[in-house]
């Protein structure tokens, strides 16, 4: 007999309590294999493909794209096993039987998929095999008086409160309410999602009703015009009672100005950043010290290394090597504070986080075991993690577990900053831009490549002497890279 199993949004780790559905990878009626990715979700940390632990036929999906679900909420249901007459669940024909059998064979080597599923919840976290190719079958139609009856429609929950297509939106074929949205561009989906526009209510002007970016932008402009008109009408009575210039001694102000206010929800990455920074400032008594350093020799050293052939070395990689060497001399800063136990926790390994700005917001990928890597390995890992951050494909493991953070805000063209510590770490090194400046070198005024370095640290783990010693050592290595060679 077929068994319908419910797959719920799994715990994605690191205290994440909800996720937003970005893109469904299966439709109702699809045959799925064990551990096949079925939905792409966006958490406060990364985009994640969620695999289904059951193999069978998808009978229902819960939540439209753009819906935010809490951990433990139903994602989809899957019919697993066979019906009483021996056919695969959800199949209504011999061709469908073959398709379902093929999908099951690809998932479990020809064996019936176990109803309890694989137990895996995230791609890359124990998933044992590549997903099988999806095949579409028609759900079985129950017989009534010896005749087949059309299957009952499967209801898919959708978000409420999303705006309708704005007046004046482009004409075209509107997507069916329960059908796939005719959109192929991720940019169009993101633009609509960020502005709360339900694509299922929008008519596309492209071929076969395809929704284009111009359609979304046109609808948003039209919706903005309508909102301003309604707000002005709602505030008109109040505006008529506004005091005259003679009564107030100044020009009267229209209350319709409230229409220019925009409210942006603190959710997703923006919300996670806000929570973490607020917690850092609330819990950590931080202090900052800084120093200017002559980076001329560091830049010459990098140029010489790159001129020797082989992979190019980044400035960030050289700064990371200096950081790990400094933390070996001042291990107090490679730590965190356990407030419950009232203990300082020091780490032997350096898992180095670095700030990366993306279209989705600021993220801090982590280079594992940075203290064991050379400049070439660090350069490659920084490049890989940066690309994954921009693509939104970082895993939760790549965004957590850092023990110290390197923040190169100089890429934004600024000299200095007092960064907020990446909770629960104990320190962060900030690096400004490296620019030519007047500098006294060997007793004479010269133009040198100068950088400002800042260290923000948790005053509970050390005093100013330790923090100053760390920062001074970093500056010495920047000014004379040979110092690093003598101490490692």
GIFENFEN-V94121 format. One record per residue. N is the residue number from 1. SS is DSSP state (A for helix, B for strand, O for the rest). PHI is phi in whole degrees, -180 to 180 (none if undefined). Layout:
# GIFENFEN-V94121
n=N ss=SS phi=PHI
n=N ss=SS phi=PHI
This chain:
# GIFENFEN-V94121
n=1 ss=O phi=none
n=2 ss=O phi=-73
n=3 ss=B phi=-125
n=4 ss=B phi=-94
n=5 ss=B phi=-111
n=6 ss=B phi=-101
n=7 ss=B phi=-105
n=8 ss=B phi=-103
n=9 ss=O phi=-60
n=10 ss=O phi=-77
n=11 ss=O phi=-71
n=12 ss=O phi=-89
n=13 ss=O phi=89
n=14 ss=O phi=56
n=15 ss=O phi=78
n=16 ss=O phi=-73
n=17 ss=O phi=-113
n=18 ss=B phi=-153
n=19 ss=B phi=-151
n=20 ss=B phi=-104
n=21 ss=B phi=-72
n=22 ss=B phi=-95
n=23 ss=B phi=-157
n=24 ss=B phi=-79
n=25 ss=O phi=-101
n=26 ss=O phi=-136
n=27 ss=O phi=-113
n=28 ss=O phi=-61
n=29 ss=O phi=103
n=30 ss=B phi=-71
n=31 ss=B phi=-90
n=32 ss=B phi=-117
n=33 ss=O phi=-97
n=34 ss=O phi=-59
n=35 ss=O phi=70
n=36 ss=B phi=-78
n=37 ss=B phi=-61
n=38 ss=B phi=-117
n=39 ss=B phi=-155
n=40 ss=B phi=-107
n=41 ss=B phi=-120
n=42 ss=B phi=-116
n=43 ss=O phi=-99
n=44 ss=O phi=-71
n=45 ss=O phi=-116
n=46 ss=O phi=-165
n=47 ss=B phi=-88
n=48 ss=B phi=-135
n=49 ss=B phi=-89
n=50 ss=B phi=-101
n=51 ss=B phi=-89
n=52 ss=B phi=-90
n=53 ss=O phi=-79
n=54 ss=O phi=-115
n=55 ss=O phi=-111
n=56 ss=B phi=163
n=57 ss=B phi=-111
n=58 ss=B phi=-70
n=59 ss=B phi=-106
n=60 ss=B phi=-162
n=61 ss=B phi=-122
n=62 ss=O phi=-122
n=63 ss=O phi=107
n=64 ss=O phi=-81
n=65 ss=O phi=-61
n=66 ss=O phi=102
n=67 ss=O phi=-79
n=68 ss=B phi=-100
n=69 ss=B phi=-116
n=70 ss=B phi=-80
n=71 ss=O phi=-59
n=72 ss=O phi=97
n=73 ss=O phi=-77
n=74 ss=B phi=-62
n=75 ss=B phi=-101
n=76 ss=B phi=-159
n=77 ss=B phi=-119
n=78 ss=B phi=-130
n=79 ss=B phi=-84
n=80 ss=B phi=-116
n=81 ss=O phi=97
n=82 ss=B phi=-125
n=83 ss=O phi=-81
n=84 ss=O phi=-61
n=85 ss=O phi=-89
n=86 ss=O phi=90
n=87 ss=O phi=-85
n=88 ss=B phi=-62
n=89 ss=O phi=-58
n=90 ss=O phi=86
n=91 ss=O phi=-100
n=92 ss=O phi=-126
n=93 ss=O phi=-154
n=94 ss=A phi=-63
n=95 ss=A phi=-64
n=96 ss=A phi=-66
n=97 ss=A phi=-62
n=98 ss=A phi=-64
n=99 ss=A phi=-64
n=100 ss=A phi=-67
n=101 ss=A phi=-61
n=102 ss=A phi=-64
n=103 ss=A phi=-66
n=104 ss=A phi=-68
n=105 ss=A phi=-63
n=106 ss=A phi=-68
n=107 ss=A phi=-84
n=108 ss=A phi=-137
n=109 ss=O phi=67
n=110 ss=O phi=95
n=111 ss=O phi=-95
n=112 ss=O phi=-63
n=113 ss=O phi=-62
n=114 ss=O phi=-67
n=115 ss=O phi=-66
n=116 ss=O phi=-75
n=117 ss=O phi=78
n=118 ss=O phi=-85
n=119 ss=O phi=88
n=120 ss=O phi=-82
n=121 ss=O phi=-125
n=122 ss=O phi=-134
n=123 ss=O phi=-62
n=124 ss=O phi=91
n=125 ss=O phi=-121
n=126 ss=O phi=97
n=127 ss=O phi=-63
n=128 ss=O phi=-92
n=129 ss=O phi=-152
n=130 ss=O phi=-71
n=131 ss=O phi=-69
n=132 ss=O phi=-78
n=133 ss=O phi=-69
n=134 ss=O phi=-73
n=135 ss=B phi=-131
n=136 ss=B phi=-98
n=137 ss=O phi=-127
n=138 ss=O phi=-91
n=139 ss=O phi=-58
n=140 ss=O phi=-64
n=141 ss=O phi=-100
n=142 ss=O phi=-63
n=143 ss=B phi=-83
n=144 ss=B phi=-128
n=145 ss=O phi=55
n=146 ss=O phi=81
n=147 ss=B phi=-119
n=148 ss=B phi=-75
n=149 ss=O phi=-112
n=150 ss=O phi=-59
n=151 ss=O phi=-63
n=152 ss=O phi=-67
n=153 ss=O phi=-66
n=154 ss=O phi=-85
n=155 ss=O phi=-85
n=156 ss=O phi=-115
n=157 ss=O phi=-68
n=158 ss=O phi=-132
n=159 ss=O phi=-67
n=160 ss=O phi=-100
n=161 ss=O phi=86
n=162 ss=O phi=-79
n=163 ss=B phi=-70
n=164 ss=O phi=-76
n=165 ss=O phi=-61
n=166 ss=O phi=-72
n=167 ss=O phi=-57
n=168 ss=O phi=88
n=169 ss=O phi=-66
n=170 ss=O phi=-63
n=171 ss=O phi=-83
n=172 ss=O phi=165
n=173 ss=B phi=-92
n=174 ss=B phi=-84
n=175 ss=O phi=-67
n=176 ss=O phi=-59
n=177 ss=O phi=-60
n=178 ss=O phi=-108
n=179 ss=O phi=-102
n=180 ss=O phi=-67
n=181 ss=O phi=-80
n=182 ss=O phi=-77
n=183 ss=O phi=-133
n=184 ss=O phi=-116
n=185 ss=O phi=-96
n=186 ss=A phi=-60
n=187 ss=A phi=-64
n=188 ss=A phi=-65
n=189 ss=A phi=-62
n=190 ss=A phi=-65
n=191 ss=A phi=-61
n=192 ss=A phi=-70
n=193 ss=A phi=-64
n=194 ss=A phi=-68
n=195 ss=O phi=-107
n=196 ss=O phi=68
n=197 ss=B phi=-99
n=198 ss=O phi=-82
n=199 ss=A phi=-65
n=200 ss=A phi=-70
n=201 ss=A phi=-98
n=202 ss=O phi=-109
n=203 ss=B phi=-91
n=204 ss=B phi=-92
n=205 ss=O phi=-100
n=206 ss=O phi=-82
n=207 ss=A phi=-58
n=208 ss=A phi=56
n=209 ss=A phi=78
n=210 ss=O phi=-60
n=211 ss=O phi=-85
n=212 ss=O phi=-103
n=213 ss=A phi=-61
n=214 ss=A phi=-62
n=215 ss=A phi=-66
n=216 ss=A phi=-65
n=217 ss=A phi=-63
n=218 ss=A phi=-64
n=219 ss=A phi=-66
n=220 ss=A phi=-67
n=221 ss=A phi=-63
n=222 ss=A phi=-66
n=223 ss=A phi=-65
n=224 ss=A phi=-64
n=225 ss=A phi=-64
n=226 ss=A phi=-65
n=227 ss=A phi=-61
n=228 ss=A phi=-65
n=229 ss=A phi=-65
n=230 ss=A phi=-66
n=231 ss=A phi=-66
n=232 ss=A phi=-63
n=233 ss=A phi=-65
n=234 ss=A phi=-68
n=235 ss=A phi=-97
n=236 ss=A phi=-60
n=237 ss=A phi=-60
n=238 ss=A phi=-65
n=239 ss=A phi=-67
n=240 ss=A phi=-72
n=241 ss=O phi=-97
n=242 ss=O phi=-63
n=243 ss=O phi=-60
n=244 ss=O phi=-77
n=245 ss=A phi=-56
n=246 ss=A phi=-65
n=247 ss=A phi=-77
n=248 ss=A phi=-104
n=249 ss=O phi=79
n=250 ss=O phi=-157
n=251 ss=O phi=-67
n=252 ss=O phi=-72
n=253 ss=O phi=-111
n=254 ss=O phi=-79
n=255 ss=A phi=-72
n=256 ss=A phi=-67
n=257 ss=A phi=-63
n=258 ss=A phi=-60
n=259 ss=A phi=-65
n=260 ss=A phi=-85
n=261 ss=O phi=-78
n=262 ss=O phi=-120
n=263 ss=O phi=-109
n=264 ss=O phi=-113
n=265 ss=O phi=-63
n=266 ss=O phi=-86
n=267 ss=O phi=-143
n=268 ss=A phi=63
n=269 ss=A phi=-64
n=270 ss=A phi=-61
n=271 ss=A phi=-67
n=272 ss=A phi=-65
n=273 ss=A phi=-64
n=274 ss=A phi=-61
n=275 ss=A phi=-64
n=276 ss=A phi=-69
n=277 ss=A phi=-67
n=278 ss=A phi=-65
n=279 ss=A phi=-66
n=280 ss=A phi=-61
n=281 ss=A phi=-69
n=282 ss=A phi=-76
n=283 ss=A phi=-96
n=284 ss=O phi=-103
n=285 ss=O phi=-80
n=286 ss=B phi=-92
n=287 ss=B phi=-142
n=288 ss=B phi=-130
n=289 ss=B phi=-130
n=290 ss=B phi=-147
n=291 ss=B phi=-156
n=292 ss=B phi=-89
n=293 ss=B phi=-136
n=294 ss=B phi=-88
n=295 ss=O phi=-95
n=296 ss=A phi=-59
n=297 ss=A phi=-69
n=298 ss=A phi=-63
n=299 ss=A phi=-68
n=300 ss=A phi=-66
n=301 ss=A phi=-64
n=302 ss=A phi=-63
n=303 ss=A phi=-61
n=304 ss=A phi=-67
n=305 ss=A phi=-64
n=306 ss=A phi=-73
n=307 ss=A phi=-73
n=308 ss=O phi=-77
n=309 ss=O phi=96
n=310 ss=O phi=87
n=311 ss=O phi=-60
n=312 ss=O phi=-72
n=313 ss=O phi=-101
n=314 ss=O phi=-89
n=315 ss=A phi=-63
n=316 ss=A phi=-61
n=317 ss=A phi=-65
n=318 ss=A phi=-66
n=319 ss=A phi=-65
n=320 ss=A phi=-66
n=321 ss=A phi=-61
n=322 ss=A phi=-65
n=323 ss=A phi=-61
n=324 ss=A phi=-65
n=325 ss=A phi=-67
n=326 ss=A phi=-68
n=327 ss=A phi=-69
n=328 ss=A phi=-66
n=329 ss=A phi=-85
n=330 ss=O phi=-129
n=331 ss=A phi=-66
n=332 ss=A phi=-59
n=333 ss=A phi=-89
n=334 ss=O phi=-95
n=335 ss=B phi=-156
n=336 ss=B phi=-149
n=337 ss=B phi=-116
n=338 ss=B phi=-90
n=339 ss=O phi=-67
n=340 ss=O phi=-65
n=341 ss=O phi=-90
n=342 ss=O phi=53
n=343 ss=B phi=-134
n=344 ss=B phi=-92
n=345 ss=B phi=-106
n=346 ss=B phi=-101
n=347 ss=O phi=-111
n=348 ss=O phi=-78
n=349 ss=O phi=-97
n=350 ss=O phi=-105
n=351 ss=O phi=-105
n=352 ss=B phi=-92
n=353 ss=B phi=-87
n=354 ss=B phi=-142
n=355 ss=B phi=-75
n=356 ss=B phi=-131
n=357 ss=B phi=-89
n=358 ss=B phi=-129
n=359 ss=O phi=-64
n=360 ss=O phi=-88
n=361 ss=B phi=127
n=362 ss=B phi=-83
n=363 ss=B phi=-128
n=364 ss=B phi=-128
n=365 ss=B phi=-66
n=366 ss=B phi=-122
n=367 ss=B phi=-89
n=368 ss=O phi=-72
n=369 ss=O phi=51
n=370 ss=A phi=-61
n=371 ss=A phi=-70
n=372 ss=A phi=-97
n=373 ss=O phi=-102
n=374 ss=O phi=-90
n=375 ss=A phi=-63
n=376 ss=A phi=-67
n=377 ss=A phi=-65
n=378 ss=A phi=-64
n=379 ss=A phi=-59
n=380 ss=A phi=-65
n=381 ss=A phi=-71
n=382 ss=A phi=-60
n=383 ss=A phi=-65
n=384 ss=A phi=-64
n=385 ss=A phi=-68
n=386 ss=A phi=-64
n=387 ss=A phi=-64
n=388 ss=A phi=-65
n=389 ss=A phi=-64
n=390 ss=A phi=-68
n=391 ss=A phi=-83
n=392 ss=O phi=74
n=393 ss=O phi=-112
n=394 ss=O phi=-64
n=395 ss=O phi=-86
n=396 ss=A phi=-56
n=397 ss=A phi=-66
n=398 ss=A phi=-83
n=399 ss=A phi=-116
n=400 ss=O phi=-135
n=401 ss=O phi=87
n=402 ss=O phi=-70
n=403 ss=O phi=-115
n=404 ss=B phi=-161
n=405 ss=B phi=-122
n=406 ss=B phi=-109
n=407 ss=B phi=-117
n=408 ss=O phi=-93
n=409 ss=A phi=-78
n=410 ss=A phi=-62
n=411 ss=A phi=-64
n=412 ss=A phi=-92
n=413 ss=O phi=80
n=414 ss=O phi=-114
n=415 ss=O phi=-88
n=416 ss=O phi=-145
n=417 ss=O phi=-165
n=418 ss=O phi=-117
n=419 ss=O phi=-67
n=420 ss=O phi=-87
n=421 ss=O phi=-62
n=422 ss=O phi=-79
n=423 ss=O phi=-54
n=424 ss=O phi=-100
n=425 ss=B phi=-67
n=426 ss=O phi=-109
n=427 ss=B phi=-162
n=428 ss=B phi=-147
n=429 ss=B phi=-98
n=430 ss=B phi=-105
n=431 ss=B phi=-127
n=432 ss=O phi=-86
n=433 ss=O phi=-70
n=434 ss=O phi=-100
n=435 ss=B phi=-136
n=436 ss=B phi=-67
n=437 ss=B phi=-145
n=438 ss=B phi=-63
n=439 ss=B phi=-152
n=440 ss=B phi=-83
n=441 ss=B phi=-123
n=442 ss=O phi=55
n=443 ss=O phi=82
n=444 ss=B phi=-129
n=445 ss=B phi=-76
n=446 ss=B phi=-146
n=447 ss=B phi=-93
n=448 ss=B phi=-127
n=449 ss=B phi=-84
n=450 ss=B phi=-113
n=451 ss=B phi=-134
n=452 ss=B phi=-99
n=453 ss=B phi=-112
n=454 ss=B phi=-132
n=455 ss=B phi=-125
n=456 ss=B phi=-102
n=457 ss=B phi=-137
n=458 ss=B phi=-82
n=459 ss=O phi=-69
n=460 ss=O phi=-76
n=461 ss=O phi=-88
n=462 ss=O phi=-163
n=463 ss=O phi=-101
n=464 ss=A phi=-62
n=465 ss=A phi=-63
n=466 ss=A phi=-67
n=467 ss=A phi=-63
n=468 ss=A phi=-66
n=469 ss=A phi=-64
n=470 ss=A phi=-60
n=471 ss=A phi=-66
n=472 ss=A phi=-66
n=473 ss=A phi=-64
n=474 ss=A phi=-60
n=475 ss=A phi=-63
n=476 ss=A phi=-63
n=477 ss=A phi=-68
n=478 ss=A phi=-66
n=479 ss=A phi=-77
n=480 ss=O phi=-136
n=481 ss=O phi=-55
n=482 ss=A phi=-64
n=483 ss=A phi=-59
n=484 ss=A phi=-64
n=485 ss=A phi=-67
n=486 ss=A phi=-77
n=487 ss=A phi=-114
n=488 ss=O phi=-106
